């Protein structure tokens, strides 16, 4: 096993690079599947957030009514099967693997826990976007926004029919539309979530009199992750841009061949600064839950796996 010694102002600390095991990847996939199927990516919070971003004239209650009107309770689960499950089962593994590798190398160059956490989260977020999330988020957004076609009296196509139609017309670029916005969102999401959560953990240690590196209790970890997740919603404009790029909205004023810059200009000219933050309230709730799942519950799950198997889990954030 390779070892590196980071340069710090105190005594040298041995930094050991451990192999990432298959069980770690399964753990990441499992945590994401749990998060997605409960309060996360495609239970109410994600659908409300996407609906508000796509219909920026609607308020929070208006979006709830719109979602309920297109399917009742099931309307809040649009896009869950198969796109959210495909995305969750792959992106969790990618995040754990890439984030742990990036954090190790950052620390080997002397980064502290805060900077190492941000570095790992940002690298993992970019890898998620380009490896698995581009086409999945595109198809989920299509599922959530294609009711606009039905409003014109036309029966919307099925999930896989929609996928194949986009593939035939636009190929790989069509099903990955908005992937650059997804990459920007994910790198800022997880960089913020990991970094701010670790910063909150340090603050909790100072308040409670714990030493640096001393383990926090379960509720303290959940509190730190909740703070990190909620504060990470600062990048909501990136999410609104992503939704607009992937939406099937028909608007004569909407530019063709949207880029991140063109979409930003279009949203700002149509709805102002408020339009760029449409959906931020459910996004805060979503960020809190996602971060609790992947950081706090992730840390607890890793400790449980270690006790159960006797092996040390290596993919620590």
Secondary structure as GFF3:
##gff-version 3
##sequence-region A 1 317
A	DSSP	beta_strand	3	5	.	.	.	ID=ss1
A	DSSP	beta_strand	14	16	.	.	.	ID=ss2
A	DSSP	alpha_helix	22	37	.	.	.	ID=ss3
A	DSSP	alpha_helix	44	54	.	.	.	ID=ss4
A	DSSP	alpha_helix	60	69	.	.	.	ID=ss5
A	DSSP	three_ten_helix	72	77	.	.	.	ID=ss6
A	DSSP	pi_helix	80	84	.	.	.	ID=ss7
A	DSSP	alpha_helix	85	108	.	.	.	ID=ss8
A	DSSP	alpha_helix	113	128	.	.	.	ID=ss9
A	DSSP	pi_helix	129	133	.	.	.	ID=ss10
A	DSSP	alpha_helix	134	145	.	.	.	ID=ss11
A	DSSP	alpha_helix	147	150	.	.	.	ID=ss12
A	DSSP	alpha_helix	159	175	.	.	.	ID=ss13
A	DSSP	alpha_helix	179	208	.	.	.	ID=ss14
A	DSSP	alpha_helix	218	231	.	.	.	ID=ss15
A	DSSP	three_ten_helix	232	235	.	.	.	ID=ss16
A	DSSP	alpha_helix	236	246	.	.	.	ID=ss17
A	DSSP	alpha_helix	260	276	.	.	.	ID=ss18
A	DSSP	alpha_helix	280	291	.	.	.	ID=ss19
A	DSSP	pi_helix	292	296	.	.	.	ID=ss20
A	DSSP	alpha_helix	297	309	.	.	.	ID=ss21
###
